[in-house]
């Protein structure tokens, strides 16, 4: 039977949770938080980053807790001082609050979350590149595997629709997907998902200006500049 216990200052533990636990369930619905202990410090790590705080006790392994459950703990953290953390038999508890978790007897066998490396708010086309940049277990541990799969499905749907439009000209899905993959890691991409409202207007204007050698990105740059300077008018 595994039974680990740590004590830490309540304010420091709460601050660690607030800094590390992902704020958006929509972006990281399967994110997990890993608790480990070494050299007198409790390590709290997730996709949101990694924070270490002083602690005392015995915690030789790693407890992996669903981040979504810890959001509830943040709102209901007991007012005890110091706060006492316990883990054992796949349960993580503080006072009377008990959450399900994975207990790894050796912290070295715990999943790696690469929390400080993988952003949580990547647009769909950049999600496609994560598989090339990080091992599958890192993406899974960070809770991003479902998001990556959803992004791939979304991109494939968009490419199919675009290929249908361009079918009379012999452009294939494979050729369009190659373009998507080429620009997947292009952080200077002019358009984002949030630009859909203005994108239709830009596309309409571009259809008129394209024969004059003007690129859609140039029109987007003018729109962005105009919005930034609107307060001066």
C-alpha positions in Angstrom: 0.0 0.0 0.0 1.4 3.4 -1.1 0.9 6.2 1.4 2.8 9.5 0.9 2.3 12.6 3.0 3.7 16.2 2.5 3.1 19.5 4.3 3.5 22.9 2.7 2.4 26.5 3.4 -1.2 26.9 2.2 -0.5 30.2 0.4 2.4 28.8 -1.5 0.5 25.7 -2.5 -2.5 27.7 -3.7 -0.2 30.0 -5.6 1.4 27.0 -7.3 -1.9 25.7 -8.4 -3.1 29.0 -9.7 0.1 29.4 -11.8 0.2 25.9 -13.2 -3.3 24.5 -13.6 -4.6 25.3 -17.1 -7.3 28.0 -16.9 -9.2 26.8 -20.0 -10.9 23.4 -20.0 -11.8 23.9 -23.6 -8.2 24.1 -24.7 -6.8 21.4 -22.5 -9.7 19.1 -21.5 -7.5 16.2 -20.6 -4.6 18.0 -19.0 -3.0 16.5 -15.9 -0.9 17.9 -13.0 2.0 15.9 -11.7 3.1 16.2 -8.0 6.7 15.1 -7.2 9.0 15.8 -4.2 12.8 16.2 -4.2 15.4 18.1 -2.1 12.8 19.6 0.2 10.6 21.0 -2.6 7.2 19.9 -3.9 7.1 20.2 -7.7 3.7 21.0 -9.3 3.9 20.6 -13.1 1.4 20.7 -15.9 1.0 22.1 -19.4 0.8 25.6 -17.7 4.4 25.2 -16.5 6.3 24.0 -13.4 6.4 25.5 -9.9 8.4 24.3 -6.9 7.6 25.2 -3.3 9.2 24.2 0.0 7.6 21.1 1.7 8.4 18.5 4.3 7.5 14.8 4.4 7.8 11.6 2.4 6.8 11.5 -1.3 9.1 9.2 -3.2 7.0 8.9 -6.3 4.6 10.9 -8.5 0.9 11.6 -8.2 -0.8 12.5 -11.4 -4.2 14.3 -11.0 -6.6 15.5 -13.7 -6.3 19.3 -13.9 -10.0 19.8 -14.2 -10.5 18.3 -10.7 -7.9 20.6 -9.2 -9.8 23.6 -10.4 -12.5 22.6 -7.9 -9.8 22.1 -5.3 -8.6 25.7 -5.9 -12.0 27.0 -5.0 -12.4 24.7 -2.0 -8.9 24.5 -0.5 -9.2 24.0 3.3 -8.1 26.8 5.5 -5.7 24.6 7.4 -2.0 25.6 7.9 0.1 24.0 6.8 -1.8 22.2 4.1 -1.3 18.4 4.1 -1.2 16.4 0.9 -1.6 12.7 0.9 -1.5 10.1 -1.9 -2.0 6.4 -2.0 -4.0 3.7 -3.8 -4.7 6.0 -6.7 -6.2 8.7 -4.5 -5.0 12.2 -3.8 -6.4 13.9 -0.8 -6.2 17.2 1.2 -8.2 17.1 4.4 -11.5 15.5 3.5 -11.2 16.3 -0.2 -10.3 13.1 -2.2 -9.5 13.1 -5.9 -8.7 10.2 -8.2 -5.1 10.1 -9.3 -2.4 7.8 -10.8 0.4 6.9 -8.3 3.8 6.1 -9.7 6.1 4.5 -7.2 9.1 6.0 -8.9 8.9 9.6 -10.0 11.2 8.8 -12.9 8.5 6.6 -14.4 5.9 9.3 -14.3 4.7 10.8 -17.6 6.6 13.8 -18.9 4.4 16.8 -19.5 6.9 19.2 -21.1 4.7 21.8 -19.5 6.9 24.8 -20.2 7.5 23.8 -23.8 4.1 23.1 -25.4 1.7 26.1 -25.6 -1.9 25.3 -24.8 -3.5 27.8 -27.3 -2.0 26.9 -30.6 -4.3 27.4 -33.7 -5.3 24.2 -35.6 -2.7 24.4 -38.3 0.1 24.7 -35.8 -1.2 21.8 -33.8 -0.3 19.6 -36.7 3.4 20.2 -36.2 3.4 19.1 -32.5 3.9 15.5 -33.6 7.2 16.4 -35.3 8.4 18.6 -32.4 7.5 16.4 -29.4 7.2 12.6 -28.6 3.7 11.2 -28.5 4.0 10.5 -24.8 4.7 14.2 -24.1 1.6 15.3 -26.1 -0.5 12.7 -24.3 0.8 13.6 -20.9 0.3 17.3 -21.5 -3.4 16.5 -22.3 -3.1 17.7 -25.9 -3.7 14.4 -27.7 -7.4 15.0 -28.1 -6.8 18.6 -29.3 -4.2 17.5 -31.8 -6.6 14.8 -33.2 -9.4 17.4 -33.4 -7.2 19.8 -35.2 -6.2 17.2 -37.7 -9.8 16.3 -38.3 -10.7 20.0 -38.7 -7.8 20.6 -41.1 -8.7 17.6 -43.2 -12.3 18.8 -43.5 -11.2 22.3 -44.6 -8.8 20.9 -47.2 -11.6 18.6 -48.6 -13.9 21.6 -49.0 -11.2 23.7 -50.6 -10.3 20.8 -53.0 -13.9 20.5 -54.1 -13.9 24.2 -54.9 -10.7 23.9 -56.9 -11.5 20.6 -58.5 -12.3 22.1 -61.9 -8.6 23.2 -62.0 -7.2 19.8 -61.1 -5.9 20.9 -57.7 -5.9 17.8 -55.3 -6.4 17.4 -51.6 -2.8 16.1 -51.3 -1.4 19.3 -52.9 -3.5 21.5 -50.6 -2.5 19.5 -47.5 1.2 19.9 -48.5 0.7 23.6 -48.5 -1.0 23.4 -45.0 1.9 21.4 -43.7 4.4 23.8 -45.2 2.9 26.7 -43.2 2.0 24.7 -40.1 4.8 26.1 -38.0 4.7 29.6 -39.6 4.2 31.8 -36.5 4.0 34.9 -38.8 0.8 33.6 -40.4 -1.4 36.7 -41.1 -4.7 35.0 -40.3 -6.0 33.2 -37.2 -9.2 31.4 -36.4 -10.4 34.5 -34.5 -10.2 36.5 -37.8 -13.2 34.8 -39.4 -15.4 37.8 -39.2 -13.0 40.1 -41.1 -11.6 37.4 -43.3 -14.7 37.4 -45.6 -14.4 41.1 -46.2 -10.7 40.8 -46.9 -11.3 37.9 -49.3 -13.9 40.0 -51.1 -11.6 43.0 -51.4 -8.7 40.7 -52.5 -10.8 39.3 -55.3 -10.9 42.8 -56.8 -7.3 43.7 -56.0 -5.5 40.4 -56.8 -5.2 41.3 -60.5 -3.3 44.4 -59.4 -0.7 42.3 -57.7 -1.9 42.8 -54.1 -1.6 39.9 -51.7 -4.4 39.1 -49.1 -1.8 39.4 -46.3 -1.1 43.0 -47.3 -4.8 43.9 -47.0 -4.9 42.2 -43.6 -1.8 44.3 -42.5 -3.7 47.5 -43.5 -6.8 46.4 -41.6 -4.7 45.6 -38.5 -2.9 48.9 -38.7 -6.2 50.8 -39.1 -7.6 49.1 -36.0 -4.6 49.9 -33.9 -4.8 53.6 -34.8 -8.5 53.9 -34.6 -8.2 55.7 -31.2 -6.3 58.5 -32.8 -9.2 59.5 -35.1 
